[in-house]
Amino acid sequence: MSNSHINLSRRQLFTRRKDADKPNLPWVKNHLFTDLCTQCGKCQQACPEKIIKPTDGGFPRVDFTAGECTFCYQCAEACPEPLFIPKEEAPWQVKAHINDDCLAKRNVDCRSCGDSCEPQAITFKLAVGSVAQPQITQDACTGCGACVSVCPTKAIVVKHN
């Protein structure tokens, strides 16, 4: 049976829910992604940061544990399918979120996420009797994921709001 007869959007029913909030690729039309993506791997090959990895189902997804997205648009240019919106539009609506595994929230001084954040969306607020606590200015966060791979406790995730 050829792939042209398989409705790939139904595969989402069987995918792991832990990936449901994670971004696919920047500029991708999410509502068409599983219908039109042929899993050819050209986006993975084109990514200079090598952060596009296949999921268990074979679809490409950004893996921020491998690095950050520089928004170069090369994944979109390499894709033979009409999956992407123009580069002039916002790449996606995902933002970084810090959970309770953060070292600063456990009173250990760490600022690795803030040091890696180029748009300076992560700042640290001084706290009495504690180390400075990280805060993310959601409007300034681009969702690039630079803060994810540098976090020693994996306390940062980039996901849809």
N, C-alpha and C positions, 0 to 999 in steps of 0.2 A: 504494500500500500504506500503510495507516495505521500509526502508531507502536504501536498495541496489539498488533500481530503481530510486533514486533521484540523479540528478547531482548537488552536493552541490556547485560546483564552480560557478554556475550561481547565487547563492545567493549573491555573491559579488555585483552584479548589484543593489541590493536593500539595501545594507548596507549603513550606514551613512558614508559619505566621510571624516568626521573628524577623523576617525580611520584609514584611508588609509595609512598614513605615519607612524603610530605607530607600534612598533615591536610586532610580535605575541609572540614568545617564543625564548629564545636563542637556537642556534644550529638547529633550525627547517628549513626544506627545504621549503621555502615559496611557491615555485611554485606547490608543492603537498599538501600544508596544508589543504585547503578546500576540496580537493578530498579524502584525506585519514583520516582526523581527524573524529573520531566517536563521539566526544563530551562526552566521558565517564567520564571525571572529574578526572582521576587518576593523571594527572599532577598537578591539583589544590590541591589534597590531599597530594601529595608528597612534595610540596614546603614548606620548613621550614620557609620561610619568609612570607608566605601567601599573595603573591603579584599577583598570577595568579587568575584572575577573569573571569567569562564568559561574553561575549559581548551580545548585544541584540539578535544576531543570535545564541547564544549558544556556539560559539567557544571560546576557552581560549585565553586570552591576558594578558600580563604583565601590571599591574596597578602600576605605580611608585608613585602615591599619597599614596599608602599603605606602601611603603618602597623600599628598594633597592634589586637588584639581586646580589647574592653572587657567582653566576656562579658555583653552587654546582653540577649541572648536574642531580639532582634527578628527575626533571620533565621528562627528556629524558629516564632515566632508568625505570621510572614507566609506560611509554607509551607502550601499546601493539602493536602499529602501527609503520611502518618504516618511521617515520616523521623526524628523527633527523640525523645530520651528526656526525662524531666522535668528542669526547670531545677535542681531540688534535687540532682541527681546530678552527679558530676564531668563537666566539659564534654568532656574528652578525655585521652588518655594520651600526649601529646607533650611534648617538652622541648627546650630550646635546647641546641645543641652548637656548640663553637668549633673551627674547623679551623686548620691551620698557616698560613693566610694572615693571621692576626691580627697586627696591628702590634706588639703587646707580645711576641709570640713571635719577632719579628724585631728585638727590642731597641729599639723605638720606643714612647715613652710615649703611651698612648691609653687612656682610660677611658670612652669614650662609651657602651659597652654597660652598664657598671655604673651610670652616671649615669641611664640611662633605665629601669633595672629597679626598678619600684615595690616588689615583694616582697623586694628586696635579695638575690636568689638569686645574683647575680654579685658576687663579692668579688675582691680582688686580694691575692695573697700576695707579700710582699717576697722578692726573690731577690738573692743576693750576686753582684755584677758584672753585673747585668741590671736591667731595669725590672721593676716589679711585674707578676706574671703573673695573668691572669684565671682564676677557678675558678667553676664553676657548682655550686651545691648543688641537686642534682636534686630533692630532696624539697620544696624551697622554690619551684622553678620552676613557674609556672602554665601555661607554653606560650603566653603572650599575644603573643609576638613583638615586643615593644617594642624589644628589643635589635637586631633584624634590620635595620630601615630606617636606623638611626643608624650602623651599622658602615661605616666608610669603605672597607674592603676586601672587604665582603660575605663575611666569614669566619664568620658565624653562620647556622645553619640550625635550623629547628624541625622536628623529625621524631619518629617513633615510636622508642622506645628499643630 
